[in-house]
Amino acid sequence: MNDLVLKNILQEMARQADGGIDSDRKSVNSTYLFHSAKIAEMPRCNLLDANEINQRSLEYFKACSDDGVRPSLTGLALSFGTTVKGFQSLFADRRMPEDCINALGKAAAKVEDVTISLMLDTRVQPVTGLFILKNHFGYKDASDVNINTIRKGGETAQELAEKYKSVVNE
């Protein structure tokens, strides 16, 4: 399906979703629908070739820039023809060459960097950014207590665990 046909279909869908209001201006819905459809229709990429992975990554980020859409891990995964879970499982696939895993990781790190930069520039709500970082990049709220570094007296690790149980369980 060529881009013009796809664009017309998506604009008609967006026009209908907007209550039939016809406008020369692209609606937000059609922008995102068109962008998602465009990256989903990218030709297959050989995931066992680091050069192709790097090229696809560049194509994805260029499409985001051209369409005025912020990059996301979901979009990046879609450009490779998979889901976020499928994309993340590639890192654990022992058949994947190391240079390919590194290329995929670099592409994901670019999305992570953009997300953080947008948060710091207050263009992404902190709650939204934290949700994305926690769910897609493994960030978490944690407080670790290492009992072995606290020991000063003759208390055993078990005694310290009991003593600080209320802190550790919070």
MIMAR-311853 format. One record per residue (C-alpha): residue number from 1; x, y, z; residue in three letters. Coordinates in steps of 0.05 Angstrom, whole numbers. Example, Ala and Ser with C-alpha at 12.3 -4.5 7.8 and 13.67 -1.06 7.14 Angstrom:
<recs>
rec nr:1; X:246; Y:-90; Z:156; rest:ala;
rec nr:2; X:273; Y:-21; Z:143; rest:ser;
</recs>
This chain:
<recs>
rec nr:1; X:0; Y:0; Z:0; rest:met;
rec nr:2; X:32; Y:66; Z:-20; rest:asn;
rec nr:3; X:37; Y:126; Z:26; rest:asp;
rec nr:4; X:-15; Y:168; Z:-10; rest:leu;
rec nr:5; X:-69; Y:114; Z:-7; rest:val;
rec nr:6; X:-53; Y:100; Z:66; rest:leu;
rec nr:7; X:-53; Y:174; Z:82; rest:lys;
rec nr:8; X:-122; Y:183; Z:50; rest:asn;
rec nr:9; X:-151; Y:124; Z:87; rest:ile;
rec nr:10; X:-124; Y:148; Z:153; rest:leu;
rec nr:11; X:-147; Y:220; Z:142; rest:gln;
rec nr:12; X:-217; Y:195; Z:126; rest:glu;
rec nr:13; X:-216; Y:153; Z:190; rest:met;
rec nr:14; X:-193; Y:213; Z:230; rest:ala;
rec nr:15; X:-246; Y:258; Z:197; rest:arg;
rec nr:16; X:-300; Y:208; Z:217; rest:gln;
rec nr:17; X:-271; Y:203; Z:288; rest:ala;
rec nr:18; X:-273; Y:279; Z:293; rest:asp;
rec nr:19; X:-348; Y:279; Z:282; rest:gly;
rec nr:20; X:-344; Y:290; Z:208; rest:gly;
rec nr:21; X:-310; Y:358; Z:214; rest:ile;
rec nr:22; X:-269; Y:366; Z:151; rest:asp;
rec nr:23; X:-206; Y:406; Z:159; rest:ser;
rec nr:24; X:-145; Y:422; Z:117; rest:asp;
rec nr:25; X:-103; Y:415; Z:179; rest:arg;
rec nr:26; X:-81; Y:345; Z:197; rest:lys;
rec nr:27; X:-115; Y:324; Z:261; rest:ser;
rec nr:28; X:-73; Y:297; Z:318; rest:val;
rec nr:29; X:-106; Y:229; Z:308; rest:asn;
rec nr:30; X:-87; Y:224; Z:235; rest:ser;
rec nr:31; X:-15; Y:246; Z:249; rest:thr;
rec nr:32; X:-5; Y:189; Z:298; rest:tyr;
rec nr:33; X:-45; Y:138; Z:257; rest:leu;
rec nr:34; X:-5; Y:155; Z:195; rest:phe;
rec nr:35; X:61; Y:152; Z:231; rest:his;
rec nr:36; X:46; Y:85; Z:263; rest:ser;
rec nr:37; X:22; Y:56; Z:197; rest:ala;
rec nr:38; X:83; Y:83; Z:161; rest:lys;
rec nr:39; X:133; Y:52; Z:209; rest:ile;
rec nr:40; X:94; Y:-14; Z:212; rest:ala;
rec nr:41; X:99; Y:-18; Z:136; rest:glu;
rec nr:42; X:175; Y:-10; Z:135; rest:met;
rec nr:43; X:208; Y:-68; Z:96; rest:pro;
rec nr:44; X:235; Y:-126; Z:137; rest:arg;
rec nr:45; X:302; Y:-114; Z:170; rest:cys;
rec nr:46; X:354; Y:-169; Z:178; rest:asn;
rec nr:47; X:362; Y:-171; Z:254; rest:leu;
rec nr:48; X:426; Y:-211; Z:246; rest:leu;
rec nr:49; X:461; Y:-153; Z:211; rest:asp;
rec nr:50; X:484; Y:-95; Z:255; rest:ala;
rec nr:51; X:489; Y:-48; Z:195; rest:asn;
rec nr:52; X:416; Y:-60; Z:177; rest:glu;
rec nr:53; X:395; Y:-50; Z:249; rest:ile;
rec nr:54; X:433; Y:16; Z:252; rest:asn;
rec nr:55; X:402; Y:37; Z:186; rest:gln;
rec nr:56; X:331; Y:20; Z:209; rest:arg;
rec nr:57; X:343; Y:58; Z:273; rest:ser;
rec nr:58; X:363; Y:120; Z:233; rest:leu;
rec nr:59; X:302; Y:111; Z:188; rest:glu;
rec nr:60; X:257; Y:107; Z:249; rest:tyr;
rec nr:61; X:284; Y:170; Z:281; rest:phe;
rec nr:62; X:280; Y:207; Z:214; rest:lys;
rec nr:63; X:207; Y:186; Z:207; rest:ala;
rec nr:64; X:194; Y:212; Z:277; rest:cys;
rec nr:65; X:227; Y:278; Z:260; rest:ser;
rec nr:66; X:191; Y:284; Z:193; rest:asp;
rec nr:67; X:123; Y:268; Z:223; rest:asp;
rec nr:68; X:133; Y:311; Z:285; rest:gly;
rec nr:69; X:124; Y:250; Z:331; rest:val;
rec nr:70; X:166; Y:236; Z:393; rest:arg;
rec nr:71; X:204; Y:171; Z:389; rest:pro;
rec nr:72; X:182; Y:114; Z:434; rest:ser;
rec nr:73; X:206; Y:44; Z:448; rest:leu;
rec nr:74; X:139; Y:19; Z:423; rest:thr;
rec nr:75; X:149; Y:56; Z:357; rest:gly;
rec nr:76; X:221; Y:32; Z:351; rest:leu;
rec nr:77; X:199; Y:-40; Z:363; rest:ala;
rec nr:78; X:144; Y:-32; Z:311; rest:leu;
rec nr:79; X:196; Y:-7; Z:260; rest:ser;
rec nr:80; X:232; Y:-73; Z:270; rest:phe;
rec nr:81; X:166; Y:-111; Z:260; rest:gly;
rec nr:82; X:156; Y:-132; Z:332; rest:thr;
rec nr:83; X:126; Y:-111; Z:398; rest:thr;
rec nr:84; X:163; Y:-82; Z:458; rest:val;
rec nr:85; X:165; Y:-151; Z:491; rest:lys;
rec nr:86; X:191; Y:-181; Z:427; rest:gly;
rec nr:87; X:243; Y:-126; Z:420; rest:phe;
rec nr:88; X:266; Y:-136; Z:492; rest:gln;
rec nr:89; X:269; Y:-212; Z:483; rest:ser;
rec nr:90; X:320; Y:-202; Z:427; rest:leu;
rec nr:91; X:371; Y:-182; Z:480; rest:phe;
rec nr:92; X:366; Y:-251; Z:513; rest:ala;
rec nr:93; X:368; Y:-290; Z:447; rest:asp;
rec nr:94; X:433; Y:-328; Z:447; rest:arg;
rec nr:95; X:431; Y:-334; Z:371; rest:arg;
rec nr:96; X:438; Y:-258; Z:364; rest:met;
rec nr:97; X:509; Y:-235; Z:348; rest:pro;
rec nr:98; X:537; Y:-188; Z:400; rest:glu;
rec nr:99; X:545; Y:-130; Z:351; rest:asp;
rec nr:100; X:470; Y:-136; Z:334; rest:cys;
rec nr:101; X:451; Y:-136; Z:408; rest:ile;
rec nr:102; X:494; Y:-74; Z:417; rest:asn;
rec nr:103; X:462; Y:-39; Z:358; rest:ala;
rec nr:104; X:392; Y:-54; Z:385; rest:leu;
rec nr:105; X:414; Y:-30; Z:454; rest:gly;
rec nr:106; X:441; Y:34; Z:424; rest:lys;
rec nr:107; X:376; Y:47; Z:388; rest:ala;
rec nr:108; X:336; Y:36; Z:452; rest:ala;
rec nr:109; X:385; Y:80; Z:491; rest:ala;
rec nr:110; X:370; Y:137; Z:441; rest:lys;
rec nr:111; X:296; Y:132; Z:457; rest:val;
rec nr:112; X:312; Y:131; Z:532; rest:glu;
rec nr:113; X:357; Y:192; Z:523; rest:asp;
rec nr:114; X:303; Y:230; Z:486; rest:val;
rec nr:115; X:252; Y:212; Z:540; rest:thr;
rec nr:116; X:297; Y:237; Z:595; rest:ile;
rec nr:117; X:316; Y:300; Z:557; rest:ser;
rec nr:118; X:243; Y:316; Z:545; rest:leu;
rec nr:119; X:228; Y:306; Z:619; rest:met;
rec nr:120; X:286; Y:352; Z:638; rest:leu;
rec nr:121; X:261; Y:404; Z:588; rest:asp;
rec nr:122; X:191; Y:397; Z:619; rest:thr;
rec nr:123; X:161; Y:375; Z:552; rest:arg;
rec nr:124; X:139; Y:309; Z:582; rest:val;
rec nr:125; X:101; Y:306; Z:647; rest:gln;
rec nr:126; X:146; Y:274; Z:701; rest:pro;
rec nr:127; X:93; Y:222; Z:719; rest:val;
rec nr:128; X:87; Y:202; Z:645; rest:thr;
rec nr:129; X:163; Y:200; Z:637; rest:gly;
rec nr:130; X:172; Y:159; Z:700; rest:leu;
rec nr:131; X:118; Y:110; Z:677; rest:phe;
rec nr:132; X:154; Y:101; Z:610; rest:ile;
rec nr:133; X:223; Y:94; Z:642; rest:leu;
rec nr:134; X:197; Y:43; Z:693; rest:lys;
rec nr:135; X:158; Y:1; Z:644; rest:asn;
rec nr:136; X:204; Y:3; Z:584; rest:his;
rec nr:137; X:274; Y:14; Z:612; rest:phe;
rec nr:138; X:273; Y:-21; Z:679; rest:gly;
rec nr:139; X:277; Y:40; Z:724; rest:tyr;
rec nr:140; X:248; Y:30; Z:794; rest:lys;
rec nr:141; X:239; Y:65; Z:860; rest:asp;
rec nr:142; X:282; Y:27; Z:909; rest:ala;
rec nr:143; X:317; Y:36; Z:975; rest:ser;
rec nr:144; X:369; Y:-16; Z:990; rest:asp;
rec nr:145; X:396; Y:-27; Z:1059; rest:val;
rec nr:146; X:460; Y:-66; Z:1064; rest:asn;
rec nr:147; X:463; Y:-92; Z:1135; rest:ile;
rec nr:148; X:536; Y:-112; Z:1130; rest:asn;
rec nr:149; X:558; Y:-40; Z:1120; rest:thr;
rec nr:150; X:518; Y:-17; Z:1181; rest:ile;
rec nr:151; X:551; Y:-65; Z:1231; rest:arg;
rec nr:152; X:594; Y:-28; Z:1280; rest:lys;
rec nr:153; X:588; Y:-66; Z:1346; rest:gly;
rec nr:154; X:586; Y:-138; Z:1361; rest:gly;
rec nr:155; X:516; Y:-147; Z:1333; rest:glu;
rec nr:156; X:505; Y:-204; Z:1285; rest:thr;
rec nr:157; X:471; Y:-196; Z:1218; rest:ala;
rec nr:158; X:409; Y:-230; Z:1246; rest:gln;
rec nr:159; X:407; Y:-182; Z:1306; rest:glu;
rec nr:160; X:414; Y:-122; Z:1259; rest:leu;
rec nr:161; X:359; Y:-150; Z:1214; rest:ala;
rec nr:162; X:312; Y:-153; Z:1273; rest:glu;
rec nr:163; X:333; Y:-84; Z:1296; rest:lys;
rec nr:164; X:321; Y:-51; Z:1229; rest:tyr;
rec nr:165; X:262; Y:-95; Z:1208; rest:lys;
rec nr:166; X:214; Y:-36; Z:1208; rest:ser;
rec nr:167; X:260; Y:4; Z:1161; rest:val;
rec nr:168; X:272; Y:-55; Z:1114; rest:val;
rec nr:169; X:199; Y:-73; Z:1108; rest:asn;
rec nr:170; X:174; Y:-3; Z:1091; rest:glu;
</recs>
